[in-house]
Amino acid sequence: MTHDKHLNWEIVCNDPVSDTGPKLVANDLLDILQAAKFLTISVPTMRRLQQARYIPFTKIGGSVRFLKKDLEAYIAEKTVPAIARQ
């Protein structure tokens, strides 16, 4: 396991028996401030989205964490397609 100075770890899962599952990298796990910055919204707005269960989250101890892929999925879900113009 390698260390990252911001999150203190790099790879969560490294199972030598079953190497077919997805790997979770620490950089994919964001705290509330990092998630708010990623979405370019305020922390209170991020908390409202989390508390209303609009964005999936994980509780680790007493800390709330967000997977970057879930934030990207939220952005994709909220994206309004362009109108095709002739």
Summary of the structure (lengths in Angstrom):
residues: 86
radius of gyration: 16.0
end to end distance: 54.5
largest distance: 55.4
contacts: 178
relative contact order: 0.14
helix: 36%
strand: 14%
